[in-house]
Amino acid sequence: MSIISRYVSSVLFPACCAGCGKVTESARLQDKNAHICDECLGRLELTEQFELRDNVTEDLFAGNEQFERGAAYCFYDKQDIASELIQSAKYRRQPEINYELARRAAMDGLQSDFFEGIDVIIPIPLHKRRYRERGYNQSDYIALGLSEVLHIPIDTSHIERVRNNKQQALTQGKEREKNVEGIFRVNHPEEMYRKRILIVDDVITTGSTIRSCMEAMSAFRGAGISVFALAKAR
């Protein structure tokens, strides 16, 4: 796209921040849209968990023998900026938000050893029916953002969601654990022998979905599993 074409496009179709709705100035100057303005990024409450061991995210998975590390990029409360951004990515057809946040998270994570030694990134999969309804998997965009910064490959072939369970946001308490029982299945587990795997998702609340995924991944003999999410619910 020529400079003139980019200018015309930015005037006719200015990119707006998913957090506040304002036109983002950086989007006027770049080829691709800037989906989050600097002001809204500054309102995110970062967890600093890349360098913090035994954090509240790791506590959720500490009982799993394969588990190694866990971190979330920011904290998540209903009605805050993290909620607005992540809900827009998931339900309002703006998955590029997750891509942008994941890239920023990856750059922060490079200042620590959190991502060192990871062989493959696996986004939590959607069921085929839900994927068709939504048109995308929001976790794929997180994986892509991380992969582009960290130069770690993405794998979407070795684990699949075989049951279209109720959305976790619609469940509470013990129902959350029951809702995700047996929803994942692994394929060709021998190909993941002794791999160090990073599972990625958008939000961790109780961790039940990821624990179910990790249970299926127990078939990956000798594998080490770490967990990353854009946000950890309080």
C-alpha positions in Angstrom: 0.0 0.0 0.0 1.4 3.4 -1.0 1.8 6.3 1.5 -1.1 8.1 -0.2 -3.3 5.0 0.0 -2.5 4.6 3.7 -3.3 8.2 4.4 -6.7 8.0 2.6 -7.5 4.8 4.4 -6.6 6.2 7.8 -8.9 9.2 7.1 -11.8 7.3 5.8 -11.6 4.3 8.2 -9.7 5.5 11.3 -8.9 2.9 13.9 -10.6 3.3 17.2 -9.3 2.1 20.6 -11.2 -0.9 21.8 -11.0 0.4 25.3 -12.2 4.0 25.1 -13.5 4.3 21.5 -11.1 7.2 20.6 -9.3 7.3 17.3 -5.8 6.1 17.9 -3.2 8.5 16.6 -0.6 5.7 16.0 -3.1 4.1 13.6 -2.9 7.1 11.4 0.8 6.6 10.9 1.1 2.8 10.5 0.0 0.1 8.0 -2.0 -1.9 10.6 -4.5 -0.6 13.1 -3.5 0.2 16.6 -6.4 -1.3 18.6 -5.5 0.0 22.0 -4.4 3.5 22.8 -1.5 4.3 25.2 -3.9 5.7 27.8 -5.9 2.5 28.0 -2.7 0.4 28.1 -1.6 2.4 31.0 -4.8 1.5 32.9 -4.0 -2.2 32.8 -3.0 -3.6 36.2 0.1 -5.7 35.3 0.7 -8.7 37.5 4.6 -8.9 37.3 4.2 -12.7 37.5 6.9 -13.5 34.9 9.5 -12.9 37.7 7.3 -13.9 40.6 7.4 -17.6 41.6 4.5 -19.2 43.5 2.2 -16.5 42.3 -1.6 -16.8 42.4 -1.7 -18.2 38.9 0.9 -20.9 39.7 -1.0 -21.8 42.8 -4.0 -23.0 40.7 -1.9 -25.7 39.0 0.7 -26.6 41.6 -0.7 -30.1 42.1 0.0 -31.3 38.6 3.2 -33.3 38.2 4.0 -31.9 34.8 3.4 -28.3 35.7 6.4 -26.0 35.6 5.5 -22.3 35.5 2.4 -20.0 35.3 1.8 -16.3 34.7 -0.8 -13.9 33.6 -0.1 -10.5 32.0 -2.6 -8.4 33.9 -5.4 -8.7 36.5 -9.0 -8.8 35.4 -12.1 -7.4 37.1 -15.5 -6.9 35.7 -16.0 -3.4 34.3 -12.2 -2.6 34.2 -10.2 -2.0 31.1 -8.9 -5.5 30.9 -12.4 -6.8 30.9 -13.4 -4.4 28.1 -10.5 -5.4 25.9 -10.8 -9.1 26.4 -14.5 -9.2 26.0 -14.1 -7.2 22.7 -11.6 -9.7 21.5 -13.8 -12.7 22.3 -17.3 -11.6 21.5 -17.1 -8.4 19.4 -15.0 -9.7 16.6 -11.8 -7.9 17.5 -9.4 -10.7 18.1 -6.5 -8.6 17.0 -6.6 -7.1 20.5 -5.3 -10.4 21.9 -2.6 -10.4 19.3 -1.4 -6.9 20.4 -1.6 -7.6 24.1 0.3 -10.9 23.6 3.1 -9.2 21.8 3.5 -6.7 24.6 3.3 -9.5 27.2 6.0 -11.4 25.3 8.3 -8.4 25.2 7.9 -8.0 29.0 8.5 -11.7 29.5 11.8 -11.5 27.6 13.1 -9.6 30.6 12.8 -12.8 32.7 13.4 -16.5 32.1 9.8 -17.4 31.9 9.7 -18.4 28.3 13.2 -20.0 28.2 13.3 -23.6 26.9 9.7 -23.6 25.7 9.4 -25.9 22.6 5.9 -25.2 21.5 2.9 -23.0 22.2 -0.6 -24.6 22.3 -3.7 -22.3 22.4 -6.7 -23.7 24.3 -8.9 -25.0 21.4 -12.5 -24.2 20.8 -15.0 -26.9 19.8 -15.6 -27.0 16.0 -19.2 -25.8 16.4 -18.3 -22.8 18.5 -15.4 -22.0 16.2 -17.9 -21.9 13.3 -20.2 -19.6 15.2 -17.5 -17.2 16.3 -15.4 -17.4 13.2 -12.1 -17.6 15.1 -10.4 -18.8 18.3 -9.4 -15.9 20.4 -6.6 -17.9 22.0 -5.0 -18.5 18.5 -4.3 -14.8 18.4 -2.6 -14.9 21.7 -0.4 -17.7 20.5 0.4 -15.8 17.3 1.4 -12.7 19.2 3.7 -14.6 21.5 5.2 -16.7 18.7 6.1 -13.7 16.6 8.1 -12.2 19.4 9.5 -15.3 21.0 10.1 -17.3 17.7 8.5 -20.4 19.2 6.2 -22.5 17.0 2.5 -22.9 17.5 0.8 -26.3 17.5 -3.0 -26.8 17.1 -3.0 -30.5 16.0 -2.1 -32.5 19.1 -5.1 -31.5 21.3 -8.7 -30.9 20.4 -11.9 -30.0 22.1 -14.3 -32.9 21.7 -17.3 -31.7 23.7 -19.1 -28.4 23.2 -19.5 -27.6 26.8 -21.4 -24.6 28.3 -19.3 -21.4 28.5 -17.5 -21.3 31.8 -18.7 -17.7 32.4 -22.2 -19.1 32.8 -21.2 -21.6 35.5 -20.2 -21.2 39.2 -18.4 -23.1 41.9 -18.2 -26.9 41.6 -20.2 -26.7 38.3 -17.2 -25.2 36.6 -15.1 -28.3 37.2 -17.8 -30.7 36.1 -18.5 -28.6 33.0 -15.0 -29.2 31.6 -14.6 -32.8 32.5 -13.3 -34.8 29.5 -13.7 -32.0 27.0 -10.2 -32.4 25.5 -8.5 -35.3 23.6 -4.9 -35.6 22.5 -3.7 -36.8 19.2 -0.4 -38.6 18.6 0.9 -38.1 22.1 4.2 -39.8 21.3 5.2 -36.8 19.2 5.1 -34.6 22.3 7.5 -36.8 24.3 9.6 -34.6 26.6 8.4 -31.4 25.0 8.2 -28.3 27.1 4.8 -26.9 26.3 3.2 -23.5 26.9 -0.6 -23.6 27.1 -2.2 -20.2 26.4 -5.7 -18.8 27.1 -7.3 -15.3 27.4 -8.6 -15.4 31.0 -7.9 -17.7 34.0 -10.6 -17.6 36.7 -10.5 -20.9 38.7 -8.2 -22.6 36.2 -10.6 -25.5 35.6 -10.4 -25.4 31.8 -6.7 -25.5 31.8 -6.6 -28.2 34.4 -8.8 -30.3 32.2 -6.5 -29.6 29.3 -3.5 -30.6 31.4 -5.2 -33.8 32.4 -5.5 -34.8 28.8 -1.9 -33.8 28.2 -0.8 -36.3 30.8 -0.6 -38.6 27.8 2.4 -36.5 26.7 5.0 -38.6 28.5 7.9 -36.6 30.0 6.5 -33.3 28.9 6.7 -30.1 31.0 3.7 -27.8 31.0 3.7 -24.0 31.6 0.6 -21.8 31.5 0.2 -18.2 30.2 -3.0 -16.1 30.1 -3.5 -12.5 29.2 -5.5 -12.0 32.4 -6.1 -13.5 35.8 -9.5 -12.8 37.3 -9.4 -11.6 40.9 
